[in-house]
């Protein structure tokens, strides 16, 4: 790598020597031919370094190669048919991804299959009756719209259902439970409404659908219904196809499984010949809904597609990009806009290779299967490759819904905050050619970077199970036809991204992050944001335990230790920015490798072998899902769970559990400080 002042422009501008300098005749006569050859070879190498394009040249070239036509073509191919995990149509979508990646230069591509437990509906029915009135049967279908170009293909869609809900039937009074949250059932109980044996009716929103069903079961309900409330998902005169909102027969389908990965292989991968628990055991766990919606369970094969661009200088360090392929129906926004962006940026990487680029570190492109059932494809792959991924992965960059409307929605582990802001300043706003993506981001309601505690997408196994620095992002956030039959190419072309410029923008942002993480000699991590997050979380705990027999001093002490480690690393980075050819850093590349390893491995130190209390697979102690909402993200989730229990029971033992959880997070923060500083006690 050239000194920073040389790399500011696309090409090195150091003056070149046009011809060898003449040597005095007597000196030339004394030189041995072999040293001359060695000197010439060394000079040739240095000459090559001076004229080779700097990484920033290739990064700018990558941004200039975006193609909305390419993105649109991939999206059209991917959304030709509904492609639920385990179906023939999804296997054909995998073929499209494989053939596209395999056609690119130097992209070895393979398919990794897993046999897993998936859920499909065999029969379901719903009717409403009242004394003195005839029963009303519900159609339970989503109608094609007038002029629907995908009407024939719509017939292939799996009927509306909630995956993994228990088989059975129930006939009982209905009880309205608002959003079906724990506090909604507590309110019903406070009003004397008994849910036991009833059918709980809740509307979509606020919390994960699996939590809605579980909360109903815990309250004693015999069955649960979740409906799409027009107030939340539609607008007068603007239902699709006349507008972007959900039409009257629209239904949001999805999984009600609160766990992750294959239910028959908890804590290990579903590889060939592996140990499995029985389907009955898998369906009996607390993470399963446990009340009826009439599915049938089958072991089916999912297909992950993996492509590798091998790094030149550090092939044993991985920057991983991932997106899932399976969809409940056509999945134009969720997830095919992300898959189209992945293929579009892969084609740009291929063009960079033809211009001489090769990443410093290995880039791995992953197209996951069965995400919709419970993050199954990514989870099985992480479990199967856990040891090598833990030792070698620099970062994981996830895109699920690549595009659904305007705005930039970003979740990340804190050391990547600054890199995200830098990258967004280099990408053009797809809706305003005079601004950057950063300008659009800062002007939106979603300008803050969220944290990756939730179980909403394929980042979950990387962060929660093995502690990998990660990002999950999209252009846009919520959209009305989510998980419905109407999330098709027509909706995207009319409302989600009419010119497909947003697809180009998300691919540009995604690819630029990958290029910086793979090409920068020093990893572009900044742990200063992490200190602020840890302190903010401590303030939240302090407010929750005021007046209680709990001490935060272990946590506060560990945060100070981590802050000192961050300052130490910052000083090392500053020294690197001013190095020259005589610098000890330059003369000892192992020091650079050591610094990068510390930056990379610090996130691992925030995990604990035993995992979160009651949730051993989830090992990250700083971020995690809320106890009652898998879509929610909590700072210090174990402490938060313990505080909720202690406030409910208010026993000495429960407050001791809170203190224990505080000690646990203090220990991992102290470990992270040691890793970052590179010291031993």
Secondary structure, DSSP 4 states (H G I P E B T S, - for coil): ---TTTTTSSS--PPPPSSPPPPPHHHHHHS-HHHHHHHHHHHHHHHHHHHSPPHHHHHHHHHHT--HHHHHHHHHHHTSS---TTSHHHHHHHHHHHHHHHTSTT-EEEEEEEEEEEEEES----EEEETTEEEEE-----PPPTT-TTHHHHTTSPPS-EETPBP------EEE-TT--HHHHHHHHHTT---TTSEEEEES-SS-HHHHHHHHHHTT-SEEEEE--HHHH--TT-BTTSSSBPPTT----EE---S-S-TTSTTS---TT-----HHHHHTSTTS--SB--EEEEEEEEEEEEEEE--SSEEEEEEEEEEE---SSS-IIIIIHHHHHHHHHHHHHHHHHHTT---SEEEEEEEES--TTTSHHHHHHHHHTHHHHHHHEEEEEE-SS-BSSSSEEEEE-GGGHHHHHHHHTTSB-TT-TTSBHHHHHHHSTT-SPB-TTS-SSTHHIIIIIT---EEEEEES---TTTTSTT-SHHHIIIII-TTSHHHHHHHHHHHHHHHHHHH-SS----THHHHHHHHHHHHHHHHHTTTSS---HHHHHHHHHHHHHHHHHHHHHHHHHT--TT-HHHH-HHHHHHHHHHHHHTGGGGB-TT-BTTBTT--BSSEEEETTEEEEEEETHHHHHHHHHHHHH--HHHHHHHHHHHHHHHHHHHHHHHHHHT---
